[in-house]
Amino acid sequence: MGRPRQKLDRLGQADLVSERLKNEPPGASRDRLLSVHLGLQGEKSLSEIAEAVGRSRAIFQIWFDRYREGGVELLCRRSEAPRGPQSRLTERARKELLKKLSKGSFRRAEDARVWLERQFGIVAKTDTVARWLGKLGARLKTVRPRHPGSSEAKRFEFCNQLARQLYCVLAANVPNFRKRPLRLWVADEGRFGLQPCHRRAWVARGVRAHKDSRCRYDWQYIWAALQIGGGGSEFFYTNKADGDMSAAFLKQISRRDPYAVHVVVWDGAGFHPENGDPRIPENVVVLRQPPYSPELNPVEKLWDMLRDNLCNRSWQSLDDMLAAATLWLEDFWSEPSRSLSLIGDGWMLHQANA
């Protein structure tokens, strides 16, 4: 028979149990409330309550005693006692390990294991250290090269003060720029040729991945510009990269909307003309991104995707390779959404709208 209500509800909180049970999410607290609620009804035995809640019968005596002693608050209170054995990774070691991970100091979990043992005397298996790394949010990633001259402070300033820099460069170079439409572009150039480019590919188990490879030194430059917010794109093919070719590409961008003012953000390559150069069109202003910071330019993503499309092939001629590149790039000038997907809705779009 079920327990009589008067023996279980010593503090008179039966209504509170029913009310809280209505909004309690699934979990341990709900199981406890439900078991006490069924016990207060006095219609089910402990075996029937255990079957309804999905817990062993032995646990209900503990829950009922806690409810009698402290009501709903004590019943649902989580135990503060630590569960399981205490981790050997001390708080100081954890903080220092996070610092090392922020710099990508370990290539393998074994390297982290050796470092922990030498620095803190923590002896653990490699699998254990790998689990610690995972709990700290670390992931095994491909390391991307960065020039020693790259400045974190300059990158931060560029990302957070792009709107101010745009205003300053426009005020200095374009009279009455407020009365004209503004178009913001990011631009870059890449060299593509017949030198082999190999990347990973899915192959059957036990089969080595081989691709025909002929090393030939013949290439062309592809110039690309993506419009921030508008989704427009411009592309330009040349045999070389110099100041005249840079100016020709800027003229192509300016002709897209002759009345608008076009601000082109690109890197500090020596052949990129600066403001005041007579070769730059009247309605074009250039803004240099911080040195050695290609990750700030969305066009770099475009080059990476294009190389993925052209890799692992042996091209018969440069014309064949460029034809394949043109076919792939066509989606970007025919579908503005493709260009917008490269830029996203991150810091650059917010700064442009500011």
N, C-alpha and C positions, 0 to 999 in steps of 0.2 A: 504494500500500500504506500501511497505518497505521504510525504511528511506533512503534518498539520501546519497550517499557515502560522498560527500563533507561536509555534516553537522556532520557526525560521525568521520571521519578521519581527525581531525584538525592537528595532529602532523605528518601525513604522514607515519604511521607505518603499513599500510595494508600488505606490503610484509613480514614484520617481524612477523605479526600475522599468516600468511599462513605458513611461514617457521617453526615457533615454534610449530604450531599445528601438524606438521608431526611427531615430536618426543616426544610430551607431553604424559605421561602415563595417564591412566584413573584417574579421580579425579576432585576436584573442579576447579583447574586451567584449565583443558581441557574443562570443561563445559563453563567457561567464555570465553576462546579463541574461542570456536566453536560458541557461541552465537554472539560474535562480528564479527567473520568471515562471518556468515550468514547475519548479519546486513549490513556489508560492501558491500555484493553482491547486496543488494537492491531488491531482488526478492521475499522475503517472508515477511509476516506481523509478528507482534509480537506474535500473536496467533499461527502462523505456526512455528515460531522459538521455542516457548515454548513447542509445541508438539514434535518437533524434538529433543530438548535437554532434555526434561523431567523435566523441572522446571516451576515454576509458572511465569505468565507474569509479575507480579509486580517486580520481582527481576531484570529484564533486564534493567529497567530504571537506577537502581543504577549502574549496570555494565557498561552501555554505558557512564554514566556521569564520572565514574572513568577512562575509556579509553580516553575520550575527555580531561580530566584534566592532566593525567600523562602517557598516553600510556600503553604499555604492562606491564611495570614494576609495575605501580600502580594497574593495573587490576589484576595481579596475586599475589600481595603481600598479605600475610596472615595477618589477624588482630591480633594485639598484645594484645588486650583486653582479659582478662580472661573470659572463658566461664563457665557459671553456677556459683553457690555459691562457695565461697572459703572453702576449707577443714578445719575442726576444728583441724586436726592433724598438729601441728606446725612443723617447720623444726627441732627444737631441740628435740621434742618428737619423731619425725620419726627416727633420728639418734640413740637415746637411745633405741628405740624399736627394731631397727635392731641389736644392740648389744645383747639385750636379746634373740632375735630369733636365733642368731648365737650360743647361748649356750643351746637352747632348753628349755628355762625357763618356758614356758607356756604349760600346758596340754590341756587347752580349751581356746576358744576365750573369754569366760567369765573371765578367769584369767587375760588375757591381758586387758580387759575392766576395771576391778577393779584396776589394776596397773596404767593404764593411768589416772584414776580418782584420785587416791591417790597421784601420783607423779606430775602430771601436771594440775590437776583440769579439765581435759577434760571429759565431760559427754556425753556419746554416748550409743546407743543401742548395744547389743551383735552382731546383724546382721551387723551393720555398722562397728564394729571393725573387724569382720571376713572378711568383704570386704577389709578393709585396709590391713589386713594381707596377703590376696591374691595378692593385688597390689604390696606389698613389696616382692613377690616371695616366701612367706612361704607356706609350705605344711604340712599336718598332717601325720607324719611318725612314724613307730614303733621305739622306743628307743632301741638301742643295748648297752649292758653292756660294760664298759671299766674299767680296773683296775686303781686305783689311781696312781700306779707306772708307768703307761704308759707316755712316754715323747714325746711331739710333736717335740722337737728339734731333738731327736734321729731318729724318723721316717723320718723327712725331710732329715736328713743327709744320711740315708740309701737309700732313694729313689733317691737322686740326686748325690750320690757318690758311687753307687754300682760298677761301672766299676773300679774305683780306688781300692776299697776294694778287688775285684776279683783279680786284678793284684798283690796286696800286699800279699794275702794269697797264690797265686800260686808261686810267687817268693820265698816265705819263706819255702814252703813245697815240691815243685816239681822241680828238676833240669831240665834245658832245656825244660821247658814246652812249649816254643814257637814252638818247632819242632813237637809237637803232636796235634792232633785234640782236641778241647775243647767242652765238653758237660755240659750245665748248667741245673740243676734240682731244683725244689722246692718240698719239701717232708713234710709229716706230718702223724700222726697216729690218729685214732679215735676209740672209744670204742662203739661197737654196741651189744645190747643184747635184752633180752625179757622184760625189763621194758617198760611199755606202753609209746608210743610217739603219742600224739594227736595234730592235727593241723586243721585249718579251712576247711570246706567242704560246697559245695552248697547243700542245702536241700529245700524242698518245703515249701511255706509259711504256718505258723501255726504248723509245725512239728519240734519237738525238735531233735537235732542231738545227737544220742547215738551210742557208739561203745563198743563192748565187751572188757573188760579190766581185765587182770590178772597180778598182780605184782609179777614177778619172777626175781631172781638175778642170771642170767646166761648170760655170754657175751664172746665175743672174740674181739681182736683188728684187725683192718684193717689198713695196712700201704699203702700209695700211694705216688708216685713220678711222676711229670709231667715235661717233657723236654721243656725248654724255646726255642721257635723257631722251634724245630724239630717235635713236636707233638707226641713224644713217651711217653709211660706211663708204670709204673711198679706197681704191687700190691702184697701184702704179708699178709697172715693171721697167727696170733699167738694167743696163749692162755694168754700171758702176755706181758708187755712192760718193758723191762730192757735194760741194756747195751749190753748184748749178742744178744738180738733180734734186737736191732738197728744196730749192726755190721753185723748181718746176712742179713739185708735188704740192707745195703750198698754194701755187696758182690754181692747180686743179681743185683744191678744197675751196678756194675763194670763189670760183665760178659756180659752185653749187648754189649759193645764195649771194649774189653780188651786193645787195643792199645791207646784208647783215655783217656784224663784226665777228670774225672767227678767231677764237683763242685756241692755239694748238699747244698742248703739253707734250713734250718729249724729252729725251735725255740730253746730256751735254756733250754729245759727239762733236769733235772738232769741225766737221764739215756742215753742221747745222748752223745756218745763219742766225744772227742775233737781231733784236729789234734795232731799227735804224739802218739796216742793210738795204740798199736801194733795190735789191732783187726781190725783197719781200713785198707782196701786194699791199695796197693801201688799207684794205679791210681785214688784214691778218696780223695778229700779234702772237708771239711765241713766248712760252713760259717753260723754263727748264725745271725738271724734277731733280731731287737730290742726287748727287753722284753715287754710282754703284748701288742703285736701288731699283733693279728691274721689276721686283715684285709689286711696285706701286703702279705699274702700267698694265692695264688689262690686255693690251695687244700681245704681251708675252704669252698669255694663255692661248691666244689665237695661233701663234707660231707653234706652241707645243702640240696643239690639236692637229695642226696641218702636218707636222712631222710624223705624228702618229699615223696619219692617213697615207703618207708617202714612204714610210719605212718598210724594211724587209723586202724591197723590190730592187731588181737590177734593170735600170732604165736603158733603153736602146739609144736614146738621144735626149738632149736637154729640152727639145720641143715636146717630147712625149711627157716628160716630168712636169713641165709648165702647163701643159694641157690638162693633166690630172689635177694639178693645183688649182687651176682656174675653175674647173668643174666643181671642185669642192668648195671654193670660196664664193661661188655664185649664190649659194643659199644666204650668205650674209648681206649681199646688196639687194636681193629680191625679197628677203624676209627680215624686216627690222627687228623682230623679236629675237632672232639669233644673236644680233649684236648686243641687244639689251641684256641677254642672259650672261654675256661675258662681263658686263659692267656691274650688273646686279643693282641692289638698292642700298648699297653700303655708304661709306664715308664720302666717296667722291660725288655721288649724286646729291647727298645732303648739303655738301659744301657748295656745289654749283647752284642749288636752289636758294641758298642763303644770300 
